């Protein structure tokens, strides 16, 4: 493909989903991916390689707000971060779209309602073959259609855990998942989170949306193609993308989908005389309002009870999502982690291997997640190519309260030992907010269809545009917004 009607930068959840939405139009779609396809390797199921050696992590260093270097958990490959995700395809709750108070401040809400995005949530669940049920969780928003597939069944020990949690007064429900569990486990009896999908078991951006898009002859994927800079004319239109090894490529429509950090970096690095603070940045909001969920791993143990689950990640509860259980402020979501094993635990702690194995064999592993609130001083900047991520956590008291509630219920459920540890900035898997959506060009970067306020042929369709982080995994919401943007592009850019 020598010419394109649309260039999409990034093949992750946003970019691949948009490509799938645009492909039936017949217009020429070019997807640029800086990485390559993940190929099956010996490291795919090796926890030592993944968790201790960081085999799949990028050879890249960012700086934190204090100037300290760290290696980020960003993945550059076809399918992006979704190749390593837990495939929890949870809708934002209706309340997440509305302004509301939190312990740590105020969440501003969205410029669109849940009802406006609901049809795209449904379409995204179809595209990613989601397995779930809308009938178990009282916080589940309305669905115009059921899930394409029933929930992934609990393993025996997780079914027992569900019953134990119910007896403590909780309302456990099934995690909506994008997984073909039989295919995944057939490739090796291994856990889930952070393991790469090279067997096709995860319903990720490559295996679902990109595969759908590439069924069309008008769609092309170019790998090893890192976008370095966007160029713009004096009238504000984006005129080209400078790409390593390919010079400057151009198309009438340019789409950024490189992730909340890298998309903002590309805009900032593309500053010119007309836009001295970066493209799309008349509002001075590009790179600002970075959010990354407050998360902790919580392990519940009983010395005499083993957890024989392999997969584990089928259960969640949202009893404290909208309040603290007593009519107070929201706390967040609890869901199962993919099963922690001895080698994983040993790689993340000073525990000797045999002790780590003994603990992991008896642990039920939870992921506590609370909302991080937008803050203009929590931001991504770049200087001479060096990325600085000055993440300023917020709403931490709510997260501590959520973890305390979880520990209380786990002890009531018969687990005398409960341990917890927060995740740090090395795992920005839920990064969002650096090019937020809004109606006012003075305080936002894109409109409600993800079009740049400043450049009418530039769209952004990754987690950058999320006005709030909510307290559930963002993947399905990113996909839904990309489908919405795709429909708008077809109606407005392709109408002629």
C-alpha positions, 0 to 999 in steps of 0.5 A: 500500500503506497497511499492510505486514507487513514494512518493509525499509529499503534496496533493495541486495543484502540488502534486495532479496534478502530481498524476493524471498525473502518475496514468495511468502508473500503478505504485504505487503512495503514496501521503503523506498529513500532514493534513486531509480532510476538512469536512462540518462544520458550519464555512464554510460560516461564515465570522466571523469564517474565517476572524475574528477568523481565524478558518481554519488558522494553529496553527503555528507561523513563524518569519519575517525578524526582528524576529517578530512572525506572523501566516501564511495563509498556510493551511494544508489539503487534497488539500492544499491551493487550498481548499481556493483559488479564482480559477483564472486559468490564464496562465502566459503571453508569455512575462513572460517567457522572461527577461525584465525590471521592475521599481524595477529591472530585471526579469530574465525570464525562461529556457523554453519558453511559447510555450514549456509549452503551451500543458501542460497549455491546459491539465491543463485547461482540468483537472481543467474544466476551464471556460474562453475565449481566445478572450477578452484579448489582452495580452492572449497568444496563445492557441492550444485549447479553454477553456473546458467551456465558461466564468462564466457570469457576474452578472447584476451589474458586467456587468454594471461595465464592460461597465463603465470600457470599456468607460474609455478606458480599455479592461475588460475580463473574468477571467478564473475560476475553479468553478461550480458556481451553485453548489457553490451558492446552498450551500449558497449565499456566496462570494468566496475568502478564503471560504473553498470548502466543497461543491464541487463547486471549481475546486481545487486540491482535487475535480479535480486532486486528485479525478482523481488520486484516481480512480486508484487502484495504487494510495493511499492517506495517511493523518495525515502523516507529512514528517519531513526529507528526507534521502540520500545516499552517492551517492546522491540518496534520500533513504527515507522519515521520516514520523510522525507515519509511520517511514521511507518510501522509493520509487525509486522516491521522489517528494516534493510538500509541497509549497514554504515555507515548501518544502524548509524547508524540504530540509534544515532540511534534511542536512547531512554530505554530504550535510551540508547546506541541500539536493538539496542545492549545489547551496545555492539557497534553500530557496532563491528568495522567492517571493509573489505578491505585492497585494492590495485590492481596493474598489470603492464606490458610495453612491447611487449605490448598488452592488447586486452581490454575487460572483462578481469574473468574470472580470479582465483587463491587459491593464497595464500588459506589460507596463504603457499605454504609452510604459513604464515598466510593472505594473500588473494585475487587477481582481475582488475579491470575494465580500467583505461583511459587516462582512468581512470588519468589521473583517479587519478594525476598522469600526463598523458593520453597517458602514462596511455593508453600505460600503460593500453593495456599494463597487465593490472590486478589487485585484491589483497584481504586480510582485515581483522580485527574490532576493537571500536575500528574503529567508526562513530559519529554525533553531531548527524547527523555520521557518523564512520568511524574505520576501523582497518586490521588485518592489513596485513603479510599484504596487503603479503606478498600484493602481493609474491607477486603481483609476483613471479609477474607478473615471472616471467610476463614483465612487467618493470614492476609497479606497485601502489597501495592503495585508501583509505577513500574506497572502502568498497565492502566495508564490513561488521561493525558489527552482527555475528552471534553466539550471545551477546547480550553480544557480538553484535547479531543471532542466526544468523538475523539477528534482533536479540537486543534486539528480536524483530521487528527483523532486519538483512540487510546486510553489518553482520552479517558476523562476519568479512570473509574475503578475497573479495567479500561480495555473495553471502554477503550474499544468502545470509544474506538468503535464510536470514533470509527463510526464518526469517521465513516460518517464525516470523513468518508461521506463524500 
